[in-house]
Amino acid sequence: MELHQLRVFAAVAAELHFGRAAERLHLAQPYLSRTIRALEEDLGTPLFRRTTRRVELTAAGAALVEPAARMLAGDEEARAAVVAAYEGRSGRVRIGFAGPSAHVAVGTLARAVREREPLVDLDLLPGRYGASAVADLLHHESDLAIARFAEPPAGVASRGFATDRCVVVVPSGHRLAGRSVVRFTDFRDEPFVAFPEAFGSAVRAMLVARCQALGFSPRFVQTAPDSWTSMALVAAGVGLHFTTVSAVSHLPLEGVRVAEIADPLPPVTVYVVWRQGDDDPVLRRVLEISEDVLPGRSSPLRWACPG
């Protein structure tokens, strides 16, 4: 059995009239009749009982109606899947992101993708910070990332869509807890909780660079795998945590205080990042959607600093 034969059979079975079936399929009636005869010869049984007045399905023909419909539906589904993948309307995109600081952007993008392209699956990969997010892209372990950098990351394509600013979180009983603004000089000899250096966090790198420019290095006493753990360690009095407004705006602040940084700092830009030259249709479609739903580069993140 061939699919074109099943299409002809289905049309005749629905119309029970060779002429109308031929018109429905835009085929010449002699060709349609030959196709039915070829199918009957292949199956070794008549499928229709023909008289001068009517056409009826035989028992064999009736038995073929549902299997033929399933096979034709499967063919249509396969064709639709191929076209959807070619047009970027189906497939999978793996998105790396840090944590709470990226939740609003990730949620906004995920909702828009689900609404516009329901056949696209997003595989969300948290815990990817700065350089590690870029490394994942270059090693083909992710397809897209939302990450923060002081400068556009090298070796990948990127689009900045928002800016963030740095703050410091201190234990509520700390000597700096009563200040709304602090300076980097206040950090000399202070213990810090931070992400591991291997994460490649741009925020940690900024803290190190600014402190070293003042003649000292920050004293990291404890690493933490994520922002939630960092905040818990600060609340326990382990140390200070240098982070961003967007991160603290989505975390519990019990037992901690948040202070602004008085020293001038370049804004931390939030980027959508992907591999240069990656022409995967579904990735291109997700990038198109991101341009629609995430703000432009000059837009600051609108999270108010708590505390």
N, C-alpha and C positions, 0 to 999 in steps of 0.2 A: 504494500500500500504506500502510495505517495501522498504528500500533503495536498497537492493540487487535486488529486482524485477525491480526497475526503472533502475538500471544499465543494466540489461539484456535487458529491453525494449529499452533503448536508443541505445544499440549496434545493435539490430535487425532493429530499425528504421533507423539507419545510413547506414547499409549494405544492407537492404532489402533482406537478405539471411541468413537463420538460420545457415547454415554450416559456413559461413565466420564469423558470429557473435560469434559462439561458439569458433572458432579459435582465434578470437580477445581477448576473455575473458578467454581463456585457460580453457574452460569448455567442458564437454561431451555434444554432441548435444541433447541426450534424456533429460538430466537435464535442459538444456536451454529451450527446448520445454515445459516441465512440469512447469517451472517457469512462462512462458508466459501464459499458460492456467490458472494457479492459479491466476495471476494478472487479467486476463479477468473475471474469476469467481468472484473475489472480486469486480470488478467494474460493473459487470453485463452486459458487452458488449464486442463483439470482437474488438480487436485492429488491427488485420492484416487480410487481405484477402489472403488466400493461394491457389495457383493452382499448378499444376505439373510443370509449367514453370516459375512462378514468385511469389513474395511476395509483397503485397501492403498495405499501411496504410489505414484503414477505416477512416471515418470522426472522429470517437471517438479517434482513434489512433493519427491522426494528431493533434487533440485538446490537447492531452497529451504531445506532444513533448516539447513544451516550458516550461510548468509547471514542467515536469520531469527534464529538464535541470537546472531550477532554484533551485529545491530541491537538486539535486546532487551538484550543485555549492555551495549551502549553507552548505552542509555536508563537502565538501572539505575545505571551508573557516573556518568552526568551527574546523576541525581537524588541519588545519595549525595554527590557533590561539593558540590552546592548546600546540602544539609542540613548537611554537615560545616562548610562555611564559615559558615553561619548560626549554628551552635552553637559556633563558635570552635575547631573541631577540625582545621581546615586553614587555610593561608594563610601569610603571611610577616610576621615582626616584625624590624625593624632595631634592633639594640642597640648603643648607643655606650658605650664604657668607656675608661678611661685607658690602662692597661698592666699591668705585673706586679702592682700593688697590687689590681687587680680580678680577677686570674686565677682565684682560688679561687671567688669568688662567681659569676663568669660560667660557669666550668666546672660548678659545682653546678647552676645553673639550666639550662644547656644539656642536661646529662645527664637531668635530671628531665623536661624538655619532650620530649626524644627518647623516653624510656620511656613517658610518659603519652599523648603526642599525636604519634605518628610522622609525621603528615601536615603538621605545622607546621614551616616552615623558619625558622631563625634566621640573619639576616644580621649578622655581628659586625663592628663598626666601631671599631677601636682608635684611640688617640690623641685621644680626646675628654675634655678636662679641664674640670671645673667649669663656668664660664660658657659655654665653647664647646659643652659637652654640652647645656646648656639652649638655646643658640641653635639648635643642630641640630634640637631638638625643635620649637621655635617656628617654624622655617622648613620643617617637615615633611621634613627630611632624615634623620630617625631617628624611631623610635616609642617607644623606651624607653632609659633610660640608667642606668648605675651610676656614681655620682660622689660625690666627697667635698666637704662644705661645713661651715663653722663654724656656719651657721644654715640653716634650711630655705630652699631657693632660691625666689625670688619668681617669680610668673607661671606656675608649673607645679604639677601635683600631685606629691606625693612621700611616701615612707614610709621613715623611717630604720630600718635593720635591724642596724647594728653601729657600733662606735666604733673609731677608730684613734688613734695618737699620733705626734707628730713627733719626729724624730731628725736628727742631722747626720752626714754622711759626710765624712771628711777623708782626705787622702793618708796612707799609712802612715808617711812621713817627716816629716809636719807637726808643728809644735810642740804641737798639741792631740791628736796621735795617742795619747799615753799616758794620756789622761784618759778615764774612763768617763762623766763628767758634765761638761757645759760650760754656760756662760750666754750670753745674747745679747750681753752686753758684750764677750765674747771675739771677737765677729764684727766689731768695729769695724776698718775698713781691710783686712779679709780679702777676697780675691777669691772670687766665687761662680759656680758653674755652675747654670743654671736653665732651665726651660722658657721659651719666648718669652712676653712679657706678654700677647700676643693669645690665648694658650691659655685664659686665665682661670682658672689653677690656684688653688684656694683655699689650698693649702699655700704657694705663693709669696706670695700676698697676706698670709698670716699673718706670714711672715718680714718683709716690708716694713713692716707695721703695727707689729710689736714693736720693730724696730730704730728706726723713726722716733719711737716713743714715748720712746726713750732718747736722742734727739737726733742720730741719724745715719741714713743710708740705706745699705742693703747695696750693695756694689760688684759688680755683675754684669759679668763679663769675657767670658763665653761662654754662648750659648744652645745648647740641645740639644733634639732633637725627641722624645726618649723617655728612659726611665729607664736603658736599657742604655747608650746613648751617654753619658748623664750620669755613670754609674759609671766608664766607660772614661776619661773626661776627668779625673775625680777621681784615679783611679789614676795617670794621667800627670802629676799635679801641677798641673793647670790651675787648680783652685780647690776650694772646699767645695761640698757639695750638701745643701740642706735638703729633707728628704723625710719619708716615713712608714715605720713599722715594716713594714707590709704590703708596701711596695715592696722594701725591702732584703732581706726574707726570701726573695725569689724571684729574687735576682740574684747573680752571682758577686762575691765580696768580696776577691779577690786584689788586693793593693796598696792596700787602703783599710782604715779603721777606722770603726766606728760608735759614736757617743757619744749618751747621753741628754741631754735638756735639763733643767737644774735649775729654770729659771724656771717658774712656774705657767702652764699653757696650757689653754685649753678643749679638750675632745676634738674631734677631727675626726670628724664623723658620716658614715657611708656610707649613701647614699640610693639607693633605686630611684625614678626620676623619669620622669614621662610627662606628656603634654599634658592639661590640664584639659578635661573634657567629651568626651574621645575615647572613643567607644562602639564602636570596632571590636571585633567579637566575639573575634577571635583574640588581640588585645592583652589584652582582659579575661581570657581564659583563661590567658595567660602570666603575668599579674599574680596570678591566683589561685594558680598553681603556685609563684610566687616567695614568696607568703606561707607556703606549706607548707614550702619547703625552705631558705629563708634565715632566720636567727635573728631574734628580736625586737629592737626598738630598743635595749634596755638591754644587749644582749650585746656584750661587747668582742671584737674580733678576737683570736683565740688564737695569733697568731704570736709566738714569742719573739724578742726582739731579738738578732741575731747579734753577734759581736764581743765 
